[in-house]
Amino acid sequence: AQKGYPLVITMAENFSIERRKMIRFLGAQVVLTPASAKGSGMVAKAEELAKEHGWWQPKQFENPANAETHARTTAQEILDDFSDISLDYWVSGFGTGGTLNGVSRTLKAKSPHTKIMVCEPDNSQILNSGIPQARNTDGSHSESHPSFRPHLMQGWSPDFIPQLAEEVVDAKLIDGYLPVDGNFSLQCTKDLAQKEGIFVGITAGATLAAALKLAEDVPEGTNILCMLPDTGERYITTPLFENIATEMSKTEELLSRSTPGYRFDISPPAAVTEDEPELDDVAVKEMEAMINDSNNPVVMFALEWCEFCWSARKVFAEYGIDYRSVDIDSVEYAENNRGGKIRAALRNKTTWNTFPQIFINGEFIGGCTDLFDDCKDGSLQERLSTHNISYDSSVKTDPYSFLPSWLHPR
């Protein structure tokens, strides 16, 4: 992003939604591949796209620069941190194999007593199987490894042995393997968050799970270092968060009710009626001109960052309806309280004090949910057709799906 390089990422469709959004938020594009094709499908699609479009590929599963970076940085940081005490075991899983390759060879060279322990999902132990990876003449894998099974740890243990990982096996740098149970991995991930305040993902929890099992079998005082390679926000749509509620629990509802105000189960006290401001004739005329503007028959008076206004905007965009949005709280209407004066004129006309307020061809149709209901029963489409306002008649999307997901049922 800093250098302005365009980036395309290939990703299996069963990876978490957060990964797609985060990558796209950083400005890259994401091309999804079928889950049935596994990690091999992601790699093959990347090769296919690069060949077709003349793109450069980092080839992270085989690029020696991947491992070399970890040899120079990650491994050196570990050595520095353990310079005054003994590091007896280093525990890590593997994805591309870069961390495993770079750290293991550096530790073996500079801290030969440190044992290298590799974690794998207990149902998908491809390195520990001892079965060689089938390869093409160029070194790339030719098929999925026979010991691979679908597992919980996204980013760990693809369906093939990466060349960088195979180099570690061939060099006999691995001292042992630690199969990891998926359920224990989930528990360790939650324990890290709720007991240590460390918010990590499933693969990090899996590494800790393996280290804890190892700790049961080694002498007291043994120093074990495990790698926590990822962060928890990538896993919100995975089984890690499956039992994490979005609504208040019974206990939380009781807490809410322990004080009198700001609750969902009782109506708030009636607002104190304020004296209506004197209407500004200029603002009234401006409002009427906006409502009756033949060049903009659909006009929405809105608050710039109101979630209901944004939901209405999404519906207009979905149906391809051209409209004018008058954001009365925006900078454009701030001078001399122009927006406030238009708001007073609107309240006098509609008696409403909430937003959005939507007009079609001069007629007030209501707010956000009124728009949604009109979409659902077809009256909006009839009204638009009557006034020759174009829209996409093929749209079948439920307009209520555009409301923010956090909105509490009233």
Steps between C-alpha positions, in 0.01 A plus 500: 500500500779746590672446167178506299541150361171343386439172682272204428455231766354157427309348791282194555135590549486328841754737657348751740311798360719734706803402296332609178385830647833585662691430180258704292507778759876518447436559129562153358266279299389152612430220254318214671556135412274199569541349847510156341830593330661565843827692532622349174219683322615835637857435385394374157269798444778741592731327249228513235430870553868592506564317174197650328563861607880506520503560875780439748445246775674482841449119509507505878489120538837464329667842498825480703463870586201404715715273717802730491297788644406287801859382536619861520218645710272258685775255589738775607234657721449164670872457556528850645205447735641172628862610515506482880297180545471169323239445230420132515212468252372711214143410398343608172253397236558569131315654211736601220787351698692828503503551878575133566784496247671824595469470877583128528826517306617808687417352840671174413811693394515739796308319773546131416350374827163659413257237376277585205143376548251524215123516555248353258122450520449157655283391206734632230860409583674527167859561619478244778359240260842448342334471161689702235318771307439415135662768284530615141839527332517872591461419871140613532258256660302290254214391727359534849688312770325169582501577874327837466155541648294820538580659835421799719826697483474744209848588376660185643584174324380538140405190302860461382846517653653838406852486364622723783361252755638201311850651519472497880395133498781405262755684715377306805448819698175384661531327837136406544141546395203611710152407372245761608134441582267757344272538800794553736635759256173694520507487878860619517420787264215610726716456811767726353237769446306466824781415741802674347344779294674372184266508200622242249363261243450124490850414378651693790273313740601176334868577555438571866297179526796305366743676734279423800490132408876502462537667839322205662785266398815706559681579828395795711694813410517414131475811281255466213437769239192473277417723206167690496488592131168675448235727649142426596314747281555269201283230658170666592301297243667169594414241768720697743217752546211258448382520861576870553166680526413818316200579720503555876500189715257456790774615736568808289130581484484483881796738516321737263190492723701568814492873421196695378613667180606419143323166469314312228228350720340828608401812312716804562341794679318742276728762358455851619322692228711785378360817358488475125751737341359769282493382141745658263325602180812448290545147640134416438525614139826310453346183644192527278719558195697185580186292550343619175812498282395328176864421422532307827159337563641276775646699788610376841560735790762318705765511768838435346610210724164366620483120459134513392583759235784281380266201482263703281792602279585133451145424389508783247833371371370141483199609291703744291278791604647845445435725797619818667621475857478819708725431797387778729768436765788508252754777457316613187202612713689620808541869420245719682331179625352445154449128570327570832264745333411247227446239773252731674319556171481125443364436849232760439403329175516131595479517885795256501822555690677182383696431184509419218195676361436398141290675233409372155367753252411733785319235708631405845527120517661468845833377627731201477263217596216660304723485195578135577133408542410676175772299326364175639134560413574649157353845569838668457539347156148609404569854615829514308335366184216751529750785500724344232789460742728217389599213728622143471189283503703178530612570858368248752722588798328534836548870583513422872828317436659844459439596862811479719541154654554643848157661511324377812142368453256755638 
